[in-house]
Structures are given as C-alpha cells and as structure tokens.
Amino acid sequence: MGFDLKEILSAFVVLFAIIDITGSIPIIIDLKQRKGEIKAERVSLVSFLTLTAFLFAGEGILNLYGVNVSSFAVAGSIVIFVLAAEMTFDVRIFRDESPSETSYIVPLVFPLIAGAGAFTTLLSLRAEYEIINIVTAIALNMVVVFIVLKSTEKIEKLLGKGTLYILRKFFGIILLAIAIKLFTSNLDPLLNQLSIAKNTEAIKQLLESGLTQ
C-alpha cells in the first residue's frame, strides 16, 4: 500500500475525461453571467470533499436509502436537461433561492463536476487501485478545476459576447443530447433492477405462503 505514480496518472486521466471541466467552460461562463462571481476555491473544495466522501461511503449511503447508481444518474440527467433547456431556449426554469454562498452547488458541483459519471467511475477505480492514489488523482483534478474556474473571466473577454452567445446555444444542444443519453442509458438498467426486485419479492411471498399452508 502506498503512492503509485502509474495508478495516480491512470486514475487522473480517467477522472479528467469524465469530469471534462474544459468542455464545460461555456456552461460555467453562462452560470457566471446569471449568478455572478463563481468562487473557484469553494467549488473546488466542495467538489473534492463530495467525490472523496462518495469514494469512501457513497455506495453504502445509496444502499441505505435503497438508491442505486442508475437512479442517481437518472436524477442527474434531469438536472442537466433543465440547465441545457435554459441555455438553448433562453428560458428560466431553475429558480435559485439558495443563499449566495451556496448557489454554486447545483448545478456546478453536482452534476457537472461531481456527477453520476464521476461517482460510477470512482466505484470502478476503487476495485482496481489503492485509495490513496485515487484520492491524489481527485485532488489533482480539482487543481485543474480551480485553474479553469479562475480563467473563465479571461476566456470570456477573449471570446466576446457574440461568440459566447453562439457557444451557449451550441453547448446547450450538446448538453441536451448528453442528458438524454444519460437518462436513456440508465433508465433501462434501473427498470430491469426494479423488475428483478419485484419478481424476487413475488417469489419470496409465494414461497412463504406455500410454507405456511
């Protein structure tokens, strides 16, 4: 047990691809325009704590409430869909009534950074790599997240309002597609699991009734 550079690098690359913070830049800029300043330090720290907590206790917490990863992914896809609809159709659906210091949690921390894809990936990585190496990979990814969030103002000035508007529409449609894909790919396994659970319960009841006769 200990630090393994190969494991850290491998886990970092996988998480970087899943989180895809660079691909979320137009979304982050849009959120910044609507909500004001995004505190990069808080977003990075909360995301790190959320991902690390899920790494250690996520599966147990979900099981405690009878929720599986597929259910979590479906819920996340709905949040992404709402965000994408706002970007694409210039409508306001999500009413943010949270205190200003916590307004970044949804949808920036969840589901854009610490989303269902990242959670599922962490469960897979835990089966292959040492915990310390995965936590290090999470921390390195949060450094990248921090740098990107700190650079959004420069990117915004560089691109200009016209380009940002076009990108907002384009990435809104992309985000809609991602939400639909996430929803459909996880809905079928979720329904199958519910069906299996229902059939198992029915068989159990039949066996119990047969034993009592």
C-alpha positions in Angstrom: 0.0 0.0 0.0 1.4 3.5 -0.9 1.7 6.0 -3.6 2.0 4.6 -7.1 2.7 7.2 -9.8 1.3 4.9 -12.5 -2.0 4.4 -10.7 -2.3 8.1 -9.9 -1.7 9.1 -13.5 -4.1 6.5 -14.8 -6.9 7.5 -12.3 -6.2 11.2 -13.0 -6.7 10.7 -16.8 -9.9 8.7 -16.4 -11.4 11.2 -14.0 -10.3 14.2 -16.1 -12.1 12.7 -19.1 -15.2 12.0 -17.1 -15.4 15.4 -15.4 -14.4 17.2 -18.6 -14.2 20.6 -16.9 -12.6 22.2 -20.1 -15.7 21.1 -22.1 -17.9 22.8 -19.5 -16.3 26.3 -20.0 -19.3 27.7 -21.9 -21.7 26.4 -19.3 -19.5 27.9 -16.5 -19.5 31.3 -18.2 -23.2 31.2 -18.6 -23.7 30.4 -14.9 -21.3 33.2 -14.0 -23.3 35.7 -16.1 -26.5 34.6 -14.4 -25.3 34.1 -10.8 -22.4 36.4 -10.6 -18.9 35.5 -9.4 -18.1 31.8 -9.0 -15.8 31.2 -6.1 -13.3 28.8 -7.6 -11.8 27.9 -4.2 -15.2 26.8 -2.7 -16.3 24.9 -5.8 -13.0 23.0 -6.0 -13.0 22.2 -2.3 -16.7 21.1 -2.1 -16.2 19.0 -5.3 -13.2 17.4 -3.8 -15.0 16.6 -0.5 -18.0 15.3 -2.3 -16.0 13.0 -4.6 -13.8 11.8 -1.7 -16.8 11.2 0.6 -18.5 9.2 -2.2 -15.4 7.2 -2.7 -15.4 6.0 0.9 -19.1 5.9 1.7 -21.1 6.6 -1.4 -22.2 3.1 -2.3 -23.2 2.4 1.3 -25.2 5.6 1.6 -27.1 4.9 -1.7 -27.8 1.4 -0.5 -29.0 2.7 2.9 -31.7 4.7 1.1 -32.4 2.0 -1.5 -30.9 4.1 -4.3 -28.5 2.7 -6.8 -26.1 4.4 -9.2 -28.6 4.2 -12.1 -31.2 6.1 -10.1 -28.6 8.7 -9.2 -27.6 9.0 -12.9 -31.2 9.5 -13.9 -31.7 12.2 -11.3 -28.5 13.9 -12.5 -29.6 13.7 -16.1 -32.8 15.6 -15.3 -30.8 18.4 -13.7 -28.6 18.6 -16.7 -31.6 18.6 -19.0 -33.1 21.6 -17.2 -29.8 23.5 -17.4 -29.5 22.7 -21.1 -33.1 23.8 -21.8 -32.3 27.2 -20.1 -29.2 27.6 -22.3 -30.9 26.6 -25.6 -34.3 28.3 -25.3 -33.4 31.4 -23.2 -35.9 30.4 -20.5 -35.6 30.4 -16.7 -36.7 27.1 -15.2 -34.3 26.7 -12.3 -35.3 29.1 -9.5 -32.2 29.6 -7.4 -33.4 30.7 -4.0 -30.4 29.4 -2.1 -28.1 31.7 -0.2 -25.5 33.3 -2.4 -22.6 31.4 -0.7 -24.2 28.0 -1.6 -25.7 28.8 -5.0 -22.7 27.2 -6.8 -23.5 23.7 -5.5 -26.3 22.9 -8.1 -25.6 22.6 -10.9 -21.9 23.4 -10.9 -20.7 20.9 -8.2 -23.5 18.5 -8.9 -24.0 17.2 -11.6 -21.3 19.0 -13.8 -18.2 18.2 -11.7 -19.2 15.6 -9.1 -21.9 13.9 -11.2 -23.2 10.4 -11.7 -20.4 9.6 -14.2 -17.7 10.6 -11.8 -19.3 8.6 -9.0 -19.7 5.5 -11.1 -16.0 5.9 -12.2 -14.9 6.1 -8.6 -16.6 2.9 -7.7 -14.8 1.2 -10.6 -11.4 2.7 -9.8 -11.8 1.6 -6.1 -11.9 -2.0 -7.3 -8.6 -1.7 -9.1 -6.4 1.0 -7.4 -5.3 1.9 -3.9 -7.5 4.5 -2.1 -4.6 6.9 -1.5 -3.8 7.0 -5.3 -7.4 7.7 -6.2 -7.7 10.5 -3.6 -4.5 12.0 -5.1 -6.0 11.8 -8.6 -9.1 13.5 -7.4 -7.0 16.3 -5.8 -5.1 16.8 -9.0 -8.3 17.1 -11.0 -9.6 19.7 -8.5 -6.4 21.7 -9.2 -7.4 21.7 -12.9 -11.0 22.6 -12.0 -9.7 25.6 -9.9 -7.4 26.8 -12.7 -10.2 26.6 -15.3 -12.7 28.4 -13.0 -10.2 31.1 -12.3 -9.5 31.6 -16.0 -13.2 32.0 -17.1 -13.1 35.8 -16.9 -10.1 35.9 -19.3 -11.7 33.4 -21.6 -14.9 35.5 -21.5 -13.1 38.6 -22.6 -11.1 36.8 -25.2 -14.1 35.3 -26.9 -16.5 38.2 -26.7 -20.3 38.4 -26.2 -21.3 37.3 -29.7 -19.1 34.2 -29.7 -20.2 33.3 -26.2 -23.9 33.5 -27.3 -23.3 31.2 -30.2 -21.3 28.8 -27.9 -24.1 29.0 -25.3 -26.6 27.7 -27.9 -24.3 25.1 -29.3 -23.3 23.6 -26.0 -26.9 23.8 -24.8 -27.9 21.4 -27.6 -24.8 19.2 -26.8 -25.9 19.2 -23.1 -29.4 18.2 -24.1 -28.0 15.3 -26.0 -25.8 14.3 -23.1 -28.8 14.5 -20.7 -31.0 12.3 -22.9 -28.2 9.8 -23.4 -27.5 9.6 -19.7 -31.2 9.3 -19.0 -31.9 6.5 -21.5 -28.8 4.5 -20.8 -29.5 4.4 -17.1 -33.3 4.1 -17.3 -33.2 0.6 -18.8 -30.9 -0.9 -16.2 -33.0 0.9 -13.5 -36.2 -0.6 -14.8 -34.6 -4.0 -15.1 -33.4 -3.8 -11.5 -36.9 -2.8 -10.3 -38.4 -5.6 -12.3 -36.0 -8.2 -10.8 -36.6 -6.8 -7.3 -40.4 -7.1 -7.8 -40.2 -10.6 -9.2 -37.9 -11.7 -6.3 -40.3 -10.3 -3.8 -43.2 -12.0 -5.5 -41.4 -15.4 -5.5 -40.5 -14.9 -1.8 -44.1 -14.2 -1.0 -45.2 -17.4 -2.9 -42.6 -19.5 -1.0 -43.6 -18.0 2.3 -47.3 -18.7 1.6 -46.5 -22.3 0.5 -44.6 -22.9 3.7 -47.4 -21.7 5.9 -50.0 -24.0 4.2 
